[in-house]
Amino acid sequence: MNTPLLASLLSDLSDDLHDPNFLWQVGTVLLCFALAWYLSGFLRKSFSGSESSSGMMKIGVESFYRVLFPSLSLICLLIGKGILGRWQHTHLLSLLFPIIGSLALIRFGFYVVRRTFVKEGKIGAFLAIFEKLFAGLVWLGVVLHFTGLSQELFTTLDETVLPIGHNKVSVLSILQALISVAVTLIVALWASAALEARLMLLPTMHTSLKVVLSRLGRAVLILLAILISLTIVGIDLTVLSVFGGALGVGLGFGLQKITSSYVSGFIILLDRSLSIGDMIAVDKFNGRVTQINTRYTVLKGLDGGEAVIPNEMLVSNPVQNFSLSDNSVALGTDITVGYQTDLEALLPILAQTVAEVPRVSKEAPPSAYLMKFGSDGLELRVGFWISDPENGRSNVLSEVNRALWKILQERKIEVPYARRVVTLINAPEKVSEQA
């Protein structure tokens, strides 16, 4: 096998081993690794432990830590090679330079991909396969570089052409186009993820405005990435005018609902009628808003079920928002007591009993009222407020009813129930006993 570069480096290293100055190369390599290890640890501790640094910087440096060591090692080796090369050979550093550079490239690629696509720290099977494939391709490139086959491979790919319509395109051009498109899109997604993380850390900006800016930033970055990649490939951007006209016609006729939902999503985020965490009810759905996406909004009900609501429904239909200006919700329970009950003494006791329930609001004290003179007794109503409807209403209503029932039992208050007299018409006469 023809290995000019690798054979040359190994031959030079073999000659350097008999030279006492070779120890300077070994010492320089060890010094570069030690200095890179120290600097990477120092940077991590500085940004992680500093309270004055922004949260975005902390997150970025902590997740970038695996990239810091090989990157700093590469920089130190480059500096060491430049300094030591003035007095002697640096074949050992020349051999290590592409190896450390490949390791830095692999870890940087993993960092970008995971920061872009990984959510909640879970790496999917496809992403794991992609990382292995990416690492294999990088190491394959290193092998081709050392063996001297890279130039031959590029020449072969450039000479291999594929007929596409009336034109012929080389395989090398196709691969370069695919790589440029993939790289620009991944960089755009990475930048949009970093922008979104930075926006979410701003304490003074409204949540809806943060989401709007992050969505717009992602769309703009992806559009720029596509345009830049097409320019790199050599495609004339004027051909997109025909595609844009066809897309507009398609949106106008076939995608009305989807387009309406997308536009409604931006309207919801801009007018701030809904925010993440609000308790709302629309149509037959109710729950807490957990996500506001461009096309749909996710409601999580109190039973744990999640409903995906198109944004168009939230704009065109009436929406009851329990958290728009105030989270407080009024509830009430009805009680019937006997006519002989002393209401002047009972009503304050009922209100005080409900006020002792933990979730009942203390800012708006409960009240008890006589609502009606019923057929079976005096009908009372105890009204109260809660400030956390997202935690449920039935449970707090049950606690209130149990507390009221307990106090009625302790006070021996009669709770009448309906009594009805049943009269049988044309009942058979009682048969007298025979003597």
C-alpha positions in Angstrom: 0.0 0.0 0.0 1.3 3.4 -0.9 1.7 5.4 2.3 3.9 8.4 1.6 2.9 10.6 4.5 2.6 7.9 7.2 5.9 6.3 6.0 7.6 9.7 6.0 6.4 10.5 9.5 7.3 7.1 10.9 10.8 7.3 9.3 11.4 10.8 10.7 10.2 9.7 14.2 12.6 6.7 14.0 15.5 9.0 13.2 14.4 11.4 16.0 14.4 8.6 18.6 18.2 8.4 18.3 18.5 12.2 18.8 18.6 13.5 22.4 16.6 16.5 21.3 13.6 14.2 20.8 12.9 14.6 24.6 12.0 18.3 23.8 9.2 17.1 21.6 7.9 14.7 24.2 8.1 17.4 26.9 6.3 19.9 24.6 3.5 17.4 24.0 3.1 16.7 27.7 3.2 20.4 28.5 0.5 21.1 25.9 -1.8 18.4 27.3 -1.3 19.5 30.9 -1.8 23.2 30.0 -5.0 22.3 28.0 -6.3 20.2 30.9 -5.7 23.0 33.4 -7.2 25.7 31.2 -10.3 23.7 30.4 -10.9 23.0 34.1 -10.2 26.6 35.0 -12.7 27.9 32.4 -15.4 25.4 33.6 -15.0 26.4 37.2 -14.9 30.1 36.4 -18.1 30.2 34.4 -19.9 27.6 36.5 -19.1 29.1 39.9 -19.4 32.8 39.0 -22.7 34.3 40.0 -22.2 37.3 37.9 -21.9 35.4 34.6 -25.1 34.9 32.7 -27.0 31.6 32.8 -26.5 31.2 29.1 -22.7 31.4 29.5 -22.8 28.8 32.3 -24.9 26.4 30.3 -22.7 26.9 27.2 -19.4 26.3 28.8 -20.6 23.4 30.9 -21.9 21.6 27.9 -18.9 22.7 25.8 -16.5 21.2 28.4 -15.9 18.0 26.4 -14.9 20.0 23.4 -12.6 22.3 25.4 -9.8 19.9 26.2 -9.1 18.6 22.6 -9.6 22.1 21.2 -7.2 23.7 23.7 -4.8 20.8 23.1 -4.9 21.5 19.4 -4.1 25.2 19.9 -1.3 24.5 22.3 0.2 21.9 19.9 0.1 24.5 17.1 1.8 27.1 19.3 4.3 24.6 20.5 5.1 23.4 17.0 5.7 27.0 15.9 8.0 27.8 18.8 9.9 24.5 18.9 10.2 24.3 15.1 12.6 27.2 15.1 15.4 25.1 16.6 14.6 21.4 15.7 12.2 19.0 14.0 8.6 18.5 15.3 7.6 15.3 13.7 5.9 14.0 16.8 3.7 17.1 17.0 3.0 16.8 13.2 1.8 13.2 13.8 -0.4 14.2 16.8 -1.9 17.3 15.2 -4.4 15.6 12.8 -5.4 13.0 15.5 -6.2 15.6 18.1 -7.9 17.8 15.5 -10.1 14.9 14.5 -11.0 14.2 18.1 -11.9 17.9 18.6 -14.0 17.9 15.4 -15.9 14.8 16.5 -16.7 16.2 20.0 -17.7 19.6 18.5 -20.0 17.8 16.1 -21.6 15.9 19.0 -21.9 19.1 20.9 -23.7 20.9 18.1 -26.0 18.0 17.3 -27.0 17.3 20.9 -27.6 21.0 21.7 -29.8 21.2 18.6 -31.8 18.0 18.7 -31.6 16.5 22.2 -34.5 17.3 24.5 -34.5 16.6 28.3 -31.1 14.8 28.0 -32.5 11.8 26.1 -30.6 10.6 23.0 -32.6 8.7 20.5 -31.5 5.6 18.6 -31.3 7.5 15.3 -29.1 10.2 16.8 -26.8 7.6 18.4 -26.4 5.9 15.0 -25.7 9.3 13.4 -23.0 10.1 15.9 -21.3 6.8 15.3 -21.5 7.3 11.6 -20.1 10.8 11.9 -17.2 9.6 14.1 -16.4 6.8 11.6 -16.3 9.2 8.7 -14.0 11.5 10.5 -11.6 8.7 11.4 -11.8 7.4 7.9 -10.7 10.8 6.7 -7.7 10.7 9.0 -6.8 7.3 7.7 -7.1 8.5 4.1 -5.0 11.6 5.0 -2.2 9.5 6.5 -2.2 6.9 3.7 -2.2 9.5 1.0 -5.4 8.1 -0.7 -7.5 11.3 -0.1 -6.3 13.0 -3.2 -6.9 9.9 -5.3 -10.4 9.5 -3.9 -11.3 13.2 -4.6 -10.0 12.8 -8.2 -12.1 9.6 -8.7 -15.2 11.3 -7.3 -14.7 14.3 -9.5 -14.2 12.3 -12.6 -17.4 10.2 -11.9 -20.3 12.1 -13.4 -24.0 11.4 -13.3 -26.5 12.6 -16.0 -29.1 14.8 -14.5 -31.5 16.0 -17.3 -29.4 17.7 -19.9 -26.5 18.3 -17.6 -23.8 16.1 -16.0 -22.8 16.5 -12.4 -19.9 14.9 -10.7 -20.4 12.8 -7.6 -17.9 15.1 -5.7 -20.1 18.1 -6.5 -23.2 16.3 -5.2 -21.5 15.3 -2.0 -20.2 18.8 -1.5 -23.7 20.2 -2.0 -25.3 17.7 0.5 -22.6 18.5 3.1 -23.0 22.2 2.7 -26.8 22.0 3.0 -26.6 19.8 6.1 -24.0 21.9 7.8 -25.8 25.2 7.2 -29.1 23.8 8.4 -27.5 22.3 11.5 -25.7 25.5 12.3 -29.0 27.4 11.8 -30.9 25.1 14.2 -28.0 25.3 16.7 -28.1 29.1 16.6 -31.9 29.1 17.0 -31.7 26.8 20.0 -29.1 29.0 21.6 -31.2 32.1 20.9 -34.3 30.4 22.4 -32.3 29.4 25.5 -31.0 33.0 25.8 -34.4 34.5 25.5 -36.0 32.2 28.1 -33.5 33.4 30.6 -34.6 37.1 30.3 -36.5 37.9 33.5 -38.2 41.1 32.3 -39.6 39.8 29.0 -43.1 38.3 28.8 -43.2 34.5 28.1 -45.4 35.0 25.0 -43.0 37.5 23.5 -40.1 35.2 24.2 -41.8 32.4 22.3 -42.6 34.7 19.4 -39.1 35.9 19.1 -37.7 32.4 19.3 -40.1 31.1 16.6 -39.3 34.1 14.3 -35.6 33.7 14.9 -35.7 30.0 14.0 -37.7 30.7 10.8 -35.3 33.5 9.7 -32.2 31.4 10.4 -33.5 28.4 8.6 -34.4 30.5 5.6 -31.0 32.1 5.6 -29.3 28.7 5.9 -31.3 27.4 2.9 -30.4 30.5 0.8 -26.8 30.3 1.7 -26.5 26.6 1.0 -28.2 27.0 -2.4 -25.8 29.8 -3.2 -22.8 27.7 -2.2 -24.1 24.8 -4.4 -24.4 27.2 -7.3 -28.2 27.2 -7.8 -29.7 30.5 -9.1 -32.1 31.9 -6.5 -34.3 33.4 -9.2 -35.7 29.9 -9.9 -37.4 30.1 -6.4 -39.9 32.6 -7.7 -41.8 30.0 -9.6 -41.8 27.7 -6.5 -42.9 30.6 -4.3 -45.9 31.3 -6.6 -46.9 27.7 -6.6 -46.6 27.6 -2.8 -48.8 30.6 -2.4 -51.5 29.1 -4.6 -51.3 25.9 -2.5 -51.5 27.8 0.7 -54.5 29.8 -0.5 -56.6 26.8 -1.6 -55.5 23.6 0.1 -53.9 24.7 3.3 -56.4 27.3 4.6 -56.9 25.7 8.0 -53.2 25.1 8.6 -52.3 28.6 7.5 -55.0 30.0 9.7 -53.6 28.1 12.7 -50.1 29.4 12.1 -51.3 33.0 11.8 -53.5 32.5 14.9 -50.5 31.2 16.8 -48.6 34.4 16.3 -51.7 36.4 17.1 -52.1 34.6 20.4 -48.5 35.1 21.3 -48.5 38.8 20.4 -51.7 39.9 22.0 -50.9 37.9 25.2 -54.4 36.6 25.7 -53.0 33.3 26.6 -49.7 32.4 28.4 -48.1 29.1 29.4 -49.5 28.1 32.8 -53.0 29.7 32.3 -56.1 27.7 33.2 -58.5 28.0 30.3 -61.7 26.4 28.9 -62.5 26.3 25.2 -65.4 24.3 23.7 -65.4 21.0 25.6 -61.7 21.2 26.6 -60.3 22.7 29.7 -56.9 22.5 31.5 -53.6 24.3 32.0 -51.7 25.6 29.0 -48.4 23.7 28.8 -47.2 24.6 25.3 -48.0 27.3 22.8 -46.6 26.2 19.4 -46.9 27.9 16.1 -49.7 25.7 14.9 -51.3 24.3 18.1 -51.6 24.7 21.8 -51.4 21.9 24.3 -53.8 21.8 27.3 -53.2 19.4 30.2 -56.4 18.6 32.0 -56.7 17.9 35.7 -57.1 14.2 34.9 -53.6 14.1 33.3 -54.9 14.0 29.7 -53.5 16.4 27.1 -55.5 18.0 24.4 -54.0 19.4 21.2 -56.0 22.5 20.3 -55.5 24.2 16.9 -54.7 27.8 17.4 -57.5 28.8 15.0 -60.0 27.5 17.6 -58.5 29.7 20.3 -58.9 32.8 18.1 -62.3 32.1 16.5 -64.1 30.6 19.6 -64.9 32.1 23.0 -62.2 31.2 25.5 -62.6 31.3 29.2 -59.3 32.2 30.9 -59.3 31.7 34.6 -55.8 33.2 34.9 -55.9 36.2 32.6 -55.9 38.9 35.2 -56.5 36.9 38.4 -56.3 33.2 39.3 -59.0 33.4 41.9 -62.1 31.3 41.2 -65.4 31.4 43.2 -67.0 28.1 44.4 -70.0 27.4 46.5 -71.9 24.6 48.2 -75.6 24.3 49.2 -77.0 23.1 52.6 -80.6 22.5 53.8 -81.3 22.8 57.5 -84.5 22.5 59.6 -86.8 25.5 60.2 -86.1 25.4 63.9 -82.4 26.2 63.3 -80.9 29.4 64.8 -79.5 31.0 61.6 -78.0 34.0 63.4 -75.6 31.7 65.3 -75.2 29.1 62.5 -74.2 31.2 59.5 -71.0 32.7 61.1 -70.0 29.2 62.2 -70.3 27.8 58.7 -68.2 30.7 57.2 -65.5 30.2 59.9 -65.5 26.4 59.3 -64.9 26.9 55.6 -62.2 29.5 56.2 -60.2 26.9 58.1 -59.9 24.7 55.0 -56.2 25.1 53.7 -56.9 25.9 50.1 -59.7 28.4 50.8 -58.5 32.0 50.1 -57.9 34.1 53.2 -57.9 37.4 51.2 -61.6 37.0 50.3 -63.2 35.3 53.4 -66.1 32.8 52.9 -69.7 33.9 53.4 -72.9 32.1 54.3 -76.3 33.2 53.0 -79.9 32.2 53.4 -81.0 31.6 49.8 -84.5 30.2 50.0 -87.4 29.0 52.1 -87.6 25.5 50.7 -90.3 22.9 51.0 -88.1 20.7 53.2 -86.1 23.3 55.2 -84.0 26.5 55.0 -81.7 26.4 52.0 -78.3 27.9 52.7 -75.3 28.6 50.5 -71.7 28.9 51.6 -69.5 30.7 49.0 -65.7 30.8 49.0 -62.7 31.6 46.8 -59.6 29.6 45.8 -56.5 31.0 44.2 -55.1 27.7 42.7 -57.7 26.3 40.3 -55.0 24.4 38.5 -54.8 22.0 41.5 -58.4 21.0 41.1 -61.9 22.1 42.3 -63.6 18.8 43.2 -61.0 18.0 45.9 -61.3 21.3 47.7 -65.1 21.2 47.4 -65.0 17.8 49.0 -62.9 19.1 51.9 -65.3 22.0 52.4 -68.4 19.7 52.4 -66.7 17.3 54.9 -65.8 20.1 57.2 -69.4 21.4 57.1 -70.8 18.0 57.7 -68.6 17.6 60.7 -69.6 20.9 62.3 -73.3 20.1 61.7 -72.9 16.8 63.4 -71.1 18.4 66.4 -73.8 21.1 66.7 -76.6 18.5 66.3 -78.1 20.6 63.4 -80.9 18.8 61.7 -80.3 18.2 57.9 -83.8 17.3 56.7 -84.5 15.1 53.7 -87.5 14.9 51.5 -90.5 13.1 53.0 -93.3 12.0 50.6 -96.7 10.3 51.4 -97.7 7.7 48.9 -101.5 7.2 48.5 -102.7 4.1 46.6 -105.8 4.8 44.6 -108.4 1.9 44.2 -106.6 -0.2 46.7 -108.2 -3.6 47.4 -110.3 -3.7 50.6 -108.8 -5.5 53.6 -110.2 -9.0 53.9 -111.6 -9.5 57.3 -110.7 -12.6 59.2 -113.2 -15.3 59.3 -114.3 -16.4 62.7 
